[in-house]
Amino acid sequence: MNIALATTRLSVFLLTGSVAFCQIPTQDNETLKSLLNEVHQLRMAIQSMTVASQRVQIALSQLQIEEGAVARATQRFDSAHGRCQSMAESQQRTKADIERTQAALDSGKLPESQSKDFQSELSRLKNSLDSQTAEEQSCQTAETEASGQLEDEKRKLTALQGRIDALDGALEKISTGR
């Protein structure tokens, strides 16, 4: 029976001691709550920075993709523009050849055999000019489409740059605590 009484007393003593040990004075309790609140705020700030950083990485990836799209659209436009210029120059040369051939025919100084050759050449030049005119119209259509695509891609790029600037501003506010 002594052992049971001693065990009971020991249990009560340990229980009382542990309860007393778990009770923290009020000032320490407030300090602990303040520290926990600060840790929570730090965790929220870290999460916010992580999300913002991920958004910036995504925006930068999109920016790289869009810069590539602008570069490809620029190449398409430059290529179409170059073809149209070349075609216009060729057309001008053909027109000049037509004028020279017609002037030679109109001069009346050509022998009949040459006159027939010049008329044949004039007919060929006029057919060539018609073909070049059709090709130039097609080229101008392609150039206009390429120009429109380039402008669209430039607008997208500008919008992405604005988005990155906004994200940069938000990150700056977070980092400075404003």
C-alpha positions in Angstrom: 0.0 0.0 0.0 2.9 2.3 0.6 4.0 1.8 -2.9 0.6 2.8 -4.3 0.5 5.9 -2.1 4.0 6.9 -3.2 3.1 6.3 -6.8 0.0 8.4 -6.5 1.9 11.3 -4.8 4.6 11.1 -7.4 2.0 11.2 -10.2 0.2 14.2 -8.6 3.6 15.9 -8.2 4.6 15.3 -11.8 1.2 16.4 -13.1 1.3 19.6 -11.1 4.8 20.3 -12.1 4.1 19.8 -15.8 1.0 22.0 -15.7 3.0 24.7 -13.9 5.8 24.3 -16.5 3.4 24.7 -19.4 1.9 27.9 -18.1 3.9 30.8 -19.6 3.7 34.2 -18.0 1.5 36.7 -19.8 4.4 38.9 -21.1 6.2 35.8 -22.5 2.8 34.7 -24.1 2.4 38.1 -25.8 6.0 37.9 -27.1 5.4 34.4 -28.5 2.2 35.6 -30.2 4.1 38.6 -31.7 6.8 36.3 -32.9 4.3 33.9 -34.4 2.5 36.8 -36.1 5.8 38.0 -37.6 6.7 34.5 -38.8 3.3 34.3 -40.5 3.8 37.7 -42.1 7.2 36.6 -43.3 5.8 33.4 -44.7 3.1 35.4 -46.6 5.7 37.8 -48.0 7.9 34.9 -49.2 4.9 33.3 -50.8 4.0 36.6 -52.5 7.6 37.1 -53.7 7.7 33.5 -55.0 4.4 33.9 -56.9 5.6 37.3 -58.3 8.9 35.8 -59.3 7.2 32.9 -61.1 5.0 35.4 -62.9 8.0 37.4 -64.0 9.7 34.3 -65.3 6.6 33.4 -67.3 6.3 36.9 -68.7 10.0 36.9 -69.6 9.5 33.5 -71.4 6.5 35.0 -73.3 8.6 38.0 -74.1 11.4 35.8 -75.6 8.8 33.9 -77.7 7.2 37.2 -78.8 10.5 38.7 -79.8 11.1 35.7 -81.9 7.7 36.1 -83.5 8.5 39.8 -84.2 11.8 38.8 -85.8 10.1 36.2 -88.0 7.4 38.7 -89.0 10.1 41.3 -89.8 11.9 38.9 -92.0 8.7 38.0 -93.9 7.9 41.7 -94.4 11.4 42.5 -95.5 11.4 39.6 -97.9 8.0 40.6 -99.4 9.0 44.2 -99.6 12.3 43.3 -101.3 10.4 41.1 -103.9 8.0 43.9 -104.6 10.8 46.5 -105.1 12.6 44.1 -107.4 9.4 43.4 -109.3 8.7 47.2 -109.6 12.2 47.8 -111.0 11.8 44.9 -113.5 8.4 46.4 -114.5 10.0 49.8 -115.1 12.7 48.2 -117.2 10.1 46.4 -119.3 8.1 49.7 -119.7 11.3 51.4 -120.9 12.0 48.5 -123.3 8.4 48.8 -124.7 8.8 52.6 -125.2 12.1 52.1 -127.0 10.7 49.3 -129.2 7.6 51.3 -130.0 9.7 54.4 -130.8 11.8 52.4 -133.1 8.7 51.0 -134.9 7.1 54.5 -135.0 10.3 56.0 -136.6 9.6 54.2 -139.8 13.3 53.7 -140.4 13.4 50.0 -139.9 13.5 47.5 -142.7 10.4 45.3 -142.9 12.2 42.2 -141.6 13.4 44.1 -138.6 10.0 45.7 -138.2 8.4 42.3 -137.9 11.0 41.3 -135.3 10.4 44.5 -133.3 6.6 44.0 -133.5 7.1 40.4 -132.2 9.4 41.7 -129.5 6.9 44.5 -128.6 4.1 41.8 -128.2 6.4 39.7 -126.0 7.3 42.7 -123.9 3.6 43.7 -123.4 2.8 40.1 -122.4 5.7 40.2 -120.0 4.5 43.5 -118.6 1.0 42.1 -118.0 2.5 39.1 -116.2 4.7 41.4 -114.1 1.7 43.6 -113.2 -0.2 40.6 -112.0 2.8 39.3 -110.0 3.3 42.8 -108.5 -0.3 42.9 -107.3 0.1 39.5 -105.7 3.4 40.7 -104.1 1.8 43.9 -102.8 -1.0 41.8 -101.2 1.6 39.6 -99.5 3.6 42.7 -98.4 0.4 44.2 -96.9 -0.4 41.0 -95.1 3.2 40.7 -93.8 3.1 44.3 -92.7 -0.2 43.7 -90.8 1.2 40.6 -89.1 4.3 42.5 -88.1 2.2 45.3 -86.6 0.2 42.7 -84.6 3.3 41.1 -83.3 4.8 44.5 -82.3 1.5 45.3 -80.4 1.8 42.0 -78.5 5.4 42.7 -77.7 4.6 46.1 -76.4 1.8 44.7 -74.2 4.1 42.1 -72.8 6.8 44.7 -72.1 4.1 46.7 -70.3 3.1 43.7 -68.3 6.7 43.1 -67.3 7.1 46.7 -66.3 4.0 46.4 -64.1 5.3 43.2 -62.5 8.7 45.0 -61.9 6.8 47.8 -60.2 4.9 45.4 -58.0 8.1 43.6 -57.0 9.7 46.9 -56.2 6.8 47.8 -53.9 7.0 44.4 -52.2 10.8 44.7 -51.7 10.7 48.2 -50.3 7.6 47.5 -48.2 5.5 50.3 -49.7 
